[in-house]
């Protein structure tokens, strides 16, 4: 489904948004230790989100990451498209390439119609869920892990 990079980016954005009011910027080491993710790998992912103006990145001893965009306006779909692109939503589940007709006879793949319904549901879910929603849920319920 989603790449590790994308899952890590989502988790980190939720973590940053959940700490935002208390601490302002959150250092990369703090984030990577809390989420148990490799620091250099996570830093590259978060720089991607900063480049696309989801996060703010500050260098130096008092640097770190904070939300640049309002977490209420950042959806899971925003992050997925930045990190993984839209191939996940366009590609056929069993054939290479875009989900379309498989051959020149215009025969669709055997899962085309069934997967189309699931794909639409996933897109709707990812468009609806914001980083704010998930951070709020994580803060409210100790049983929820980021």
N, C-alpha and C positions, 0 to 999 in steps of 0.2 A: 504494500500500500504506500505509505509515506516513507521517505528516506529517513535514515537516522538523523541527518542534518536537519531535516524539517521538524522532526519530533523534538530534537534538542532545542531548536529555535523557539518552538511553541512553548515548551516547558520553561525556558529562560525568560521569555516575555511575560508569562504568567507570574513567575517568581519576582521579576523586577516590578511589575505592576502591583503585586501584593505587598511589596515593601516600600513603595513610592512615598507615601505620606510620612512614614516614620524616619526615613533616612536620606531622601534625595537620591544621590548617586549610589550605585551598588558596584563594588569592585568585581572584576572578573574572577579573582580567586575565591571570593565569597560565594559567587554564583556557582562556580564549578564545584566547589566543595559541598555546598548545600544540595546540589543536584547530582553529585557524584559523576561528573562528566569531565573529560580531559580538557584542561585549560586552553592549550593552543588551538585545538579544534573548535571549541566553543567560541573563542575570541574571533575566529574567522567568520563563523555563522552570525555572531552579533554585529560584526562590522558590515555584513551584508544588509542587516536590518537597519543599521544606522545610515548606510548609503541610500537606502530607499525611504529614509525619513520616518521610520517607525520608532527608532530609538535615537537618543542623543548619546554621543560618546565623547568623553573628556579624558585626555591623557594626563599623566603625572601622578604624583603621590596621593593626591586627593581626587583623582579621576575615577572613572567608572561609567556605568551605563544607567540611563534613566529613560522613561518613556518620553518621546518627543511628541508623538500624536496622542490624543486622548484615548486611553484604553477602551472607552465605550464605543469608539469609532474604528477600532482595529479588529477585524474579523479573522477567524482562522483561515479563511480563504485568502486574505491579503498576504499572510505569512507563507502559506503553501505556494501561492503563485510566485512570490519573491524567491523562495529557496528551491522549490522543485519545478517551478514552471507550471504550465497547464496540461502537460502531457498526460498526467494522471486522469484528467477529465476528458481527454480527447482520444486516447489510445484504446484500441480493442483489447479486451481482456485476454484473448487467446492467440491473436495474430499480431505480427509486427506492424507497427505504424498506427495511423489514425483509425479510429473506429468508423468504418464506412463499409461499402460493399467490398467483398473479398476478391472477386474476379470480374472480368469483362462481361460475364453473363448477368451481372448485377444480383448475384446471390449473396445474401448477408451471412455473417457468421452465425453459428447455431445459438449463441448466447446474446446476440445483438439486442433483441427486444427485451429480454429479461434483465440484462445488465443496464440497459438504458434507463429503466425504472429506478434501479438502485443508484446509478450515477446521478440522476436528477435529485434523489433524496439526499445523497451525500453533499451535493453542491448546495442544496437548500440549508442543510445543517451547518455547513462551514460558513455560509453567508450570514447565518443568523447568530452563531455563537461568537461573542466578542471576548477579547482578552480580559476585559473588566468582569464579565459574567463568570469566567473560569477562576479568576483571582479571588473574586468574592466568595465563590463556592469553596475554594481551597482554604481561605481564611476562616470561614464559618465552621468547617467540618474537619476536625483533626484526622478523621479516617480517610480523607481524600489526600492522595499524594500527588505531587507535581513531578 
